[in-house]
Amino acid sequence: MADLYDVTAAEAARRIRSGALSPSNLLASCLRRIDALEPVLKAWVLLDRDAASRVAVQRDIEAREGRFVGPLHGVPVALKDIYDAAGLVTTSGVGAWGHRRPIADAASVARLRAAGAVILGKVTTTPFALRDPTVTGNPWNSGHTPGGSSSGSGAAVGSRMVPLALGTQTVGSVLRPAAYCGVVGFKPTHGRISAVGVTPLAWSLDHVGILCRSVEDAALGLSVMAGHDPADLHSVAMPVEDYAGALTAPAAPRIGVLRPLIERAEPDNAAQITATVAALRAAGAHVEEAPLAASFEGLHAAGDAVSRCEAAAFHRDLYARHAAEYPMHIGEAVKAGHGITAVDYIAAQARRSAFRAEMGAVAARYDALVSPTAAGPAPKGLESTGDPYFCAPWSFAGMPSISLPTGLAPNGLPFAVQLCGAPWSEARLLAAAAWCERVIGFTETPRA
């Protein structure tokens, strides 16, 4: 079937398990889609076609024999090219001077393989996952940015090249590309998924995240990758919930609206979010205004200081050898990080902790807090990846958040809304998001 590439990850997994879909046929459809769109979108760094095909054939055999490796059996997945995959170069979006050739998978990639996923290859990332843009175009209009730093992940999922991709978010690099590309973007609480084997930007801020086409996909991906990893100093041994089960019959959620953030968005986007909230209320959600913690003041500056300081620490030796080869934004961040004092770094971390405590207490009163994912639809041009302002608070606080597409702007590009939850409340947040997703009913697809 020509439209197999349009299936979601969760639906693909169900069809494969029922015998209605062959992993090889699904992969072949994705590859045809890639061949058709990649010359324009430029989302891929490495398409591991032969290896993926061999794995898909093996998944075919196993499925016919009634042996299923795991919940993602036969589902193709793309990796942002800061994730290690054994035998594949990790470019981190820079030249050969910054490459590495891992012999082991990143912890998250290993868990995907153990769940039966077919690793299709690597997609583009901005250099070292900061702001210097890639050549990747937006699937809704290739003259607009797909966002960053998970540029290829957003474009590949948005264009239906692959049903699920991994990204990372230090500030806004999963949810913003998802918003710009009309897909679902999800990051859990910081420390919920191991970041071992992922090129760091800032250890205390980096989140493993998922770009996909439904909330159910996000829950499925989280259920596979969540869990404590002693090898990751930032991994936390918190109980893992039944994320997929939480979506079975979600109740109308209690929603807190962060009005000060909505009012900072572009007028059309703010109007779209306000209309979306009204539709959720009409459908039965309990909606009320929620306060923004006083510690929000200064949070962005604190998060930026932490990011730059930790980037400087990670890049110290490489930057000493290759400073002239660093792209502008990551180079400036590393250089600036060297000038941040220990006192200022500790103060910035304290500001983050204060906001997490205060805003976490607010979020705990709701199933989800509503705010913009981005100021508006994807900006025109590939010179910028867009503004991460609206995603930053939840990254800096390490709180779980998810972006849902809500409609299309007059220029045909997607609008989105962001839902945030209290720390470690992923099941509750995903259930609320699934309920909202059904009410919103976004079904549009790119014209290509």
C-alpha positions as CSV (number, residue, x, y, z in Angstrom):
1,M,0.0,0.0,0.0
2,A,1.3,3.4,-1.0
3,D,0.2,5.0,2.3
4,L,1.8,2.7,4.8
5,Y,4.3,5.4,5.7
6,D,1.4,7.4,7.2
7,V,0.8,4.9,10.0
8,T,1.7,6.0,13.6
9,A,4.2,4.0,15.5
10,A,1.6,2.6,17.9
11,E,-0.8,1.6,15.1
12,A,2.1,0.0,13.2
13,A,3.0,-2.0,16.2
14,R,-0.6,-3.2,16.6
15,R,-0.9,-4.2,12.9
16,I,2.4,-6.0,12.9
17,R,1.4,-8.0,16.0
18,S,-2.0,-8.9,14.5
19,G,-0.3,-10.1,11.2
20,A,-1.9,-7.3,9.2
21,L,1.3,-5.5,8.4
22,S,4.8,-6.7,7.5
23,P,7.8,-4.9,8.9
24,S,9.5,-5.2,5.6
25,N,6.6,-3.6,3.7
26,L,6.4,-0.8,6.3
27,L,10.1,-0.1,5.9
28,A,9.9,-0.2,2.1
29,S,7.1,2.4,2.2
30,C,9.2,4.6,4.5
31,L,12.2,4.3,2.2
32,R,10.2,5.2,-0.9
33,R,8.9,8.3,1.0
34,I,12.5,9.2,1.9
35,D,13.6,8.8,-1.7
36,A,10.9,11.1,-2.8
37,L,11.3,13.9,-0.3
38,E,14.9,13.8,0.9
39,P,16.3,15.8,-2.1
40,V,14.2,18.8,-0.9
41,L,14.1,18.3,2.9
42,K,17.6,17.1,3.6
43,A,16.7,15.5,6.9
44,W,19.1,12.5,6.8
45,V,22.8,12.3,7.7
46,L,23.0,8.5,7.3
47,L,20.3,6.2,6.0
48,D,21.3,2.7,7.1
49,R,19.2,1.1,4.4
50,D,20.8,-2.3,4.1
51,A,21.1,-3.0,7.9
52,A,17.5,-1.8,8.5
53,S,16.3,-4.0,5.7
54,R,18.0,-7.0,7.2
55,V,16.5,-6.3,10.6
56,A,13.1,-5.8,9.1
57,V,13.3,-9.2,7.4
58,Q,14.3,-10.8,10.7
59,R,11.3,-9.1,12.3
60,D,9.1,-10.6,9.5
61,I,10.3,-14.1,10.3
62,E,9.8,-13.6,14.0
63,A,6.3,-12.2,13.6
64,R,5.2,-15.1,11.3
65,E,6.4,-17.5,14.1
66,G,4.5,-15.6,16.7
67,R,7.7,-14.4,18.4
68,F,7.7,-10.7,19.1
69,V,10.8,-9.0,20.4
70,G,9.0,-6.3,22.2
71,P,6.3,-3.5,21.9
72,L,8.1,-1.8,19.0
73,H,8.6,-5.0,17.0
74,G,9.3,-3.9,13.4
75,V,8.7,-0.2,13.9
76,P,11.3,2.1,12.1
77,V,13.0,4.7,14.2
78,A,15.3,7.6,13.4
79,L,18.1,8.9,15.7
80,K,19.2,12.5,16.0
81,D,22.9,12.3,15.2
82,I,24.1,12.9,18.7
83,Y,22.9,9.4,19.7
84,D,25.4,6.6,19.5
85,A,24.5,3.5,17.5
86,A,27.1,0.8,17.3
87,G,29.0,0.8,14.1
88,L,27.6,4.1,12.9
89,V,29.5,7.4,13.1
90,T,28.1,10.0,15.5
91,T,28.7,13.3,13.7
92,S,27.1,15.7,16.3
93,G,26.4,18.0,13.3
94,V,30.1,19.0,12.8
95,G,33.1,18.0,10.7
96,A,35.3,15.0,11.1
97,W,37.2,16.6,13.9
98,G,34.2,16.2,16.2
99,H,33.1,12.7,15.1
100,R,33.2,9.5,17.1
101,R,32.7,5.9,16.1
102,P,31.0,4.1,18.9
103,I,31.1,0.4,19.5
104,A,28.0,0.4,21.7
105,D,24.5,1.9,21.5
106,A,23.4,4.8,23.6
107,A,21.3,3.4,26.5
108,S,18.1,4.7,24.9
109,V,19.0,3.2,21.5
110,A,19.8,-0.2,23.2
111,R,16.3,-0.2,24.8
112,L,14.7,0.6,21.5
113,R,16.5,-2.3,19.8
114,A,15.5,-4.6,22.7
115,A,11.9,-3.6,22.1
116,G,12.1,-4.7,18.5
117,A,12.6,-1.3,16.8
118,V,14.3,-1.1,13.4
119,I,16.9,1.7,13.5
120,L,16.7,3.4,10.1
121,G,19.6,5.8,10.5
122,K,20.7,9.2,11.7
123,V,19.0,12.5,11.1
124,T,20.3,16.0,11.2
125,T,21.2,18.0,14.3
126,T,22.4,21.5,14.7
127,P,26.1,21.5,15.6
128,F,26.5,20.0,19.1
129,A,22.8,20.5,19.5
130,L,22.9,24.3,19.9
131,R,21.5,27.1,17.6
132,D,23.6,27.0,14.4
133,P,21.0,25.9,11.9
134,T,21.1,22.9,9.6
135,V,20.2,22.7,5.9
136,T,17.0,20.8,6.7
137,G,13.7,22.3,5.5
138,N,10.3,22.2,7.0
139,P,8.0,19.5,5.6
140,W,5.1,22.0,5.4
141,N,7.1,24.5,3.4
142,S,10.8,23.8,2.8
143,G,11.6,27.6,2.8
144,H,10.8,27.6,6.6
145,T,12.9,26.2,9.4
146,P,11.9,22.9,10.9
147,G,13.3,24.2,14.2
148,G,16.3,22.9,16.1
149,S,18.3,21.4,17.4
150,S,16.4,18.2,16.5
151,S,15.9,19.5,13.0
152,G,16.0,16.2,11.1
153,S,13.9,14.4,13.7
154,G,11.1,17.0,13.3
155,A,11.3,17.0,9.5
156,A,11.5,13.2,9.1
157,V,8.5,12.6,11.3
158,G,6.5,15.5,10.0
159,S,7.0,14.4,6.4
160,R,6.1,10.8,7.2
161,M,9.6,9.5,6.4
162,V,9.5,7.6,9.7
163,P,6.9,7.2,12.4
164,L,9.1,8.0,15.4
165,A,12.4,9.7,16.0
166,L,14.6,10.5,19.0
167,G,15.6,14.1,19.8
168,T,17.0,15.9,22.7
169,Q,15.9,19.0,24.6
170,T,18.3,21.2,26.6
171,V,16.1,24.3,26.1
172,G,13.5,23.8,23.4
173,S,14.9,21.3,20.9
174,V,12.2,18.6,20.9
175,L,9.0,20.4,21.4
176,R,9.8,23.4,19.2
177,P,10.7,21.3,16.1
178,A,7.6,19.2,16.8
179,A,5.4,22.3,16.9
180,Y,6.9,23.7,13.7
181,C,6.6,20.4,11.9
182,G,3.0,19.6,13.0
183,V,3.8,16.5,15.1
184,V,3.8,15.5,18.8
185,G,6.9,16.3,20.8
186,F,7.4,14.9,24.3
187,K,10.2,15.1,26.9
188,P,9.8,13.5,30.3
189,T,11.1,14.6,33.7
190,H,14.9,15.1,33.6
191,G,16.5,11.9,34.7
192,R,13.6,9.7,33.6
193,I,15.4,8.4,30.5
194,S,19.2,7.7,30.5
195,A,21.3,10.1,28.4
196,V,24.3,7.8,28.4
197,G,25.7,7.6,24.8
198,V,24.3,11.0,23.8
199,T,26.6,13.9,23.0
200,P,25.9,16.3,25.9
201,L,25.3,20.0,25.7
202,A,24.5,20.6,29.4
203,W,24.3,17.5,31.6
204,S,21.9,18.9,34.2
205,L,19.5,20.2,31.4
206,D,19.7,17.5,28.6
207,H,16.5,15.5,28.1
208,V,16.1,12.5,25.9
209,G,12.9,13.2,23.9
210,I,10.5,11.7,21.4
211,L,9.0,13.1,18.2
212,C,6.1,11.2,16.8
213,R,2.6,11.5,15.5
214,S,0.4,10.7,18.5
215,V,0.3,10.9,22.2
216,E,0.0,7.1,22.2
217,D,3.3,6.9,20.3
218,A,5.0,9.1,23.0
219,A,3.7,6.9,25.7
220,L,4.9,3.8,23.9
221,G,8.3,5.3,23.4
222,L,8.6,6.3,27.0
223,S,7.5,2.9,28.3
224,V,10.4,1.4,26.4
225,M,13.1,3.8,27.4
226,A,12.2,4.9,30.9
227,G,14.0,3.5,33.9
228,H,17.0,4.1,36.1
229,D,20.5,3.7,34.7
230,P,23.3,3.6,37.2
231,A,25.8,4.6,34.5
232,D,24.0,8.0,34.2
233,L,24.8,10.3,37.1
234,H,21.6,12.3,36.4
235,S,19.3,9.2,36.1
236,V,16.9,9.0,39.0
237,A,15.5,5.7,40.5
238,M,11.9,6.6,40.4
239,P,9.1,4.0,39.8
240,V,8.1,3.6,36.1
241,E,4.4,3.8,35.6
242,D,2.1,2.2,33.0
243,Y,2.2,5.0,30.5
244,A,0.3,3.2,27.8
245,G,-2.3,2.0,30.2
246,A,-2.9,5.5,31.4
247,L,-4.3,6.4,28.0
248,T,-6.9,3.7,27.9
249,A,-9.8,5.8,29.2
250,P,-8.5,9.2,30.2
251,A,-10.9,11.4,32.1
252,A,-11.6,15.1,31.4
253,P,-8.5,16.8,32.8
254,R,-8.0,19.6,35.2
255,I,-6.1,22.3,33.2
256,G,-4.3,25.4,34.4
257,V,-3.8,28.2,31.9
258,L,-0.6,30.2,32.1
259,R,-2.1,33.4,30.8
260,P,1.1,35.6,31.1
261,L,2.9,33.2,28.7
262,I,0.1,33.0,26.2
263,E,0.0,36.8,26.1
264,R,3.6,36.8,25.0
265,A,2.9,34.8,21.9
266,E,2.2,36.2,18.5
267,P,-1.4,37.4,18.3
268,D,-2.7,34.7,15.9
269,N,-1.0,32.0,17.9
270,A,-2.4,33.3,21.2
271,A,-5.8,33.4,19.6
272,Q,-5.4,29.8,18.4
273,I,-4.4,28.6,21.9
274,T,-7.3,30.6,23.5
275,A,-9.7,28.9,21.1
276,T,-8.2,25.5,21.8
277,V,-8.6,26.0,25.6
278,A,-12.3,27.1,25.0
279,A,-12.9,23.9,23.0
280,L,-11.3,21.8,25.8
281,R,-13.6,23.5,28.4
282,A,-16.6,22.9,26.2
283,A,-15.7,19.3,25.9
284,G,-15.7,18.9,29.7
285,A,-12.2,19.9,30.9
286,H,-12.0,21.8,34.2
287,V,-10.1,25.0,33.1
288,E,-8.9,27.8,35.3
289,E,-6.1,30.4,35.4
290,A,-2.9,29.2,37.0
291,P,-0.2,31.4,38.5
292,L,3.3,31.6,37.2
293,A,5.8,31.3,40.1
294,A,7.6,34.5,41.2
295,S,10.9,32.6,40.6
296,F,10.2,32.7,36.9
297,E,11.9,36.1,36.9
298,G,15.5,35.5,36.0
299,L,15.0,31.9,35.1
300,H,16.0,32.2,31.5
301,A,19.3,33.9,32.4
302,A,19.9,31.2,35.0
303,G,19.3,28.4,32.5
304,D,21.5,30.0,29.9
305,A,24.3,30.4,32.5
306,V,24.1,26.7,33.4
307,S,24.0,25.6,29.8
308,R,27.0,27.7,28.8
309,C,29.1,26.7,31.8
310,E,28.4,22.9,31.3
311,A,29.0,23.2,27.6
312,A,32.4,24.8,28.3
313,A,33.2,21.9,30.7
314,F,32.3,19.2,28.2
315,H,34.0,20.9,25.2
316,R,37.1,22.1,27.1
317,D,39.7,19.8,25.4
318,L,38.0,19.7,22.0
319,Y,37.6,23.4,21.9
320,A,41.2,23.9,22.8
321,R,42.2,22.0,19.7
322,H,39.5,23.1,17.2
323,A,38.2,26.6,18.4
324,A,38.5,28.0,14.9
325,E,36.3,25.2,13.5
326,Y,33.4,25.6,15.9
327,P,30.3,27.1,14.3
328,M,29.4,30.6,15.6
329,H,26.7,29.9,18.3
330,I,28.2,26.9,19.9
331,G,31.7,28.5,19.8
332,E,30.3,31.7,21.5
333,A,28.5,29.6,24.1
334,V,31.6,27.6,25.0
335,K,33.8,30.7,25.1
336,A,31.2,32.5,27.3
337,G,31.0,29.5,29.6
338,H,34.7,29.8,30.4
339,G,33.9,33.2,31.9
340,I,31.2,32.1,34.3
341,T,32.4,31.9,37.9
342,A,31.6,29.0,40.2
343,V,29.6,31.4,42.4
344,D,27.4,32.4,39.5
345,Y,26.9,28.8,38.4
346,I,25.8,27.8,41.8
347,A,23.4,30.8,42.0
348,A,22.0,29.8,38.6
349,Q,21.4,26.3,39.7
350,A,19.7,27.6,42.9
351,R,17.4,29.7,40.8
352,R,16.4,26.7,38.7
353,S,15.8,24.6,41.9
354,A,13.6,27.4,43.3
355,F,11.5,27.5,40.2
356,R,11.1,23.8,40.0
357,A,9.9,23.6,43.6
358,E,7.5,26.5,43.3
359,M,6.2,25.7,39.8
360,G,6.1,22.0,40.5
361,A,3.8,22.7,43.4
362,V,1.5,24.6,41.1
363,A,1.6,21.9,38.4
364,A,0.7,19.2,41.0
365,R,-2.7,20.9,41.4
366,Y,-3.5,20.2,37.7
367,D,-3.2,17.4,35.1
368,A,-1.6,19.9,32.7
369,L,-0.5,23.5,32.5
370,V,-1.2,25.2,29.1
371,S,1.2,27.6,27.4
372,P,2.6,28.2,23.9
373,T,5.2,25.8,22.5
374,A,6.6,28.6,20.3
375,A,5.8,32.2,19.6
376,G,4.1,31.3,16.4
377,P,4.5,29.0,13.4
378,A,7.9,28.2,11.9
379,P,9.8,31.3,10.9
380,K,10.7,31.8,7.2
381,G,14.2,31.0,6.2
382,L,16.9,28.6,7.4
383,E,19.1,31.2,9.1
384,S,17.5,30.5,12.5
385,T,15.9,27.6,14.3
386,G,13.4,29.8,16.1
387,D,13.0,31.1,19.6
388,P,13.0,28.5,22.5
389,Y,11.6,31.0,25.1
390,F,8.4,29.1,25.8
391,C,10.0,25.6,26.1
392,A,12.9,26.8,28.3
393,P,11.1,27.1,31.7
394,W,10.1,23.4,31.7
395,S,13.6,22.3,30.4
396,F,15.3,24.4,33.1
397,A,13.0,23.0,35.7
398,G,13.3,19.4,34.4
399,M,9.5,19.1,34.3
400,P,7.7,16.9,31.7
401,S,6.1,18.6,28.8
402,I,4.4,17.7,25.5
403,S,3.5,19.7,22.4
404,L,0.3,19.0,20.4
405,P,-0.5,20.4,16.9
406,T,-3.8,22.3,17.0
407,G,-4.4,23.7,13.5
408,L,-2.9,25.6,10.6
409,A,-2.0,29.3,10.4
410,P,-3.2,31.3,7.4
411,N,0.2,30.6,5.7
412,G,-0.4,26.8,6.0
413,L,2.1,26.1,8.7
414,P,1.1,24.3,11.9
415,F,0.1,25.9,15.2
416,A,0.7,24.0,18.5
417,V,0.0,24.1,22.2
418,Q,2.3,23.0,25.1
419,L,1.1,21.0,28.1
420,C,3.4,20.7,31.2
421,G,3.1,18.5,34.2
422,A,4.6,18.2,37.7
423,P,7.9,16.3,38.0
424,W,7.5,12.5,37.6
425,S,3.9,12.8,36.6
426,E,4.3,11.6,33.0
427,A,1.4,9.2,33.2
428,R,-1.0,11.9,34.4
429,L,0.3,14.4,31.8
430,L,0.1,11.9,28.9
431,A,-3.5,10.9,29.9
432,A,-4.5,14.6,29.8
433,A,-2.7,15.1,26.5
434,A,-4.4,12.1,25.0
435,W,-7.8,13.5,26.0
436,C,-6.9,16.9,24.6
437,E,-5.6,15.4,21.4
438,R,-9.0,13.7,20.8
439,V,-10.9,16.9,21.3
440,I,-8.5,18.9,19.1
441,G,-8.7,16.4,16.3
442,F,-5.8,17.6,14.3
443,T,-5.6,15.5,11.1
444,E,-3.9,17.8,8.6
445,T,-0.8,16.5,6.8
446,P,1.9,18.3,4.7
447,R,1.0,18.7,1.0
448,A,4.1,16.8,-0.2
